[in-house]
């Protein structure tokens, strides 16, 4: 008789920055704070991209 134990799986999340206006997509999966910093720097350096154009997509890692 085998006893099976449930293994708890730790799910971690990363983020990808996507701009719907200019088509920018970050090349790496980033921790949340780094993704927010990248979003801010994209806003400062962009030509007409606004916060409403930029999405942080949550991805499972």
C-alpha positions, 0 to 999 in steps of 0.5 A: 500500500502506497501513501501519497502525500500532496506536494504543495506547489509554490507559485511565484508571479512575474510581470511583463510590461505591454504598451498597447499604443506603441507595441512595446513588450518587455523582453524579460519577466520581471518582479513586480517593482521592477515592472512598475519602474520599467512602466514609469521609465517607458512613460517618461521616454515615450512619444504619447504613450499614457498610463492607460496604454500600458499594462502589467501582465501577470505571468506564472513562473 
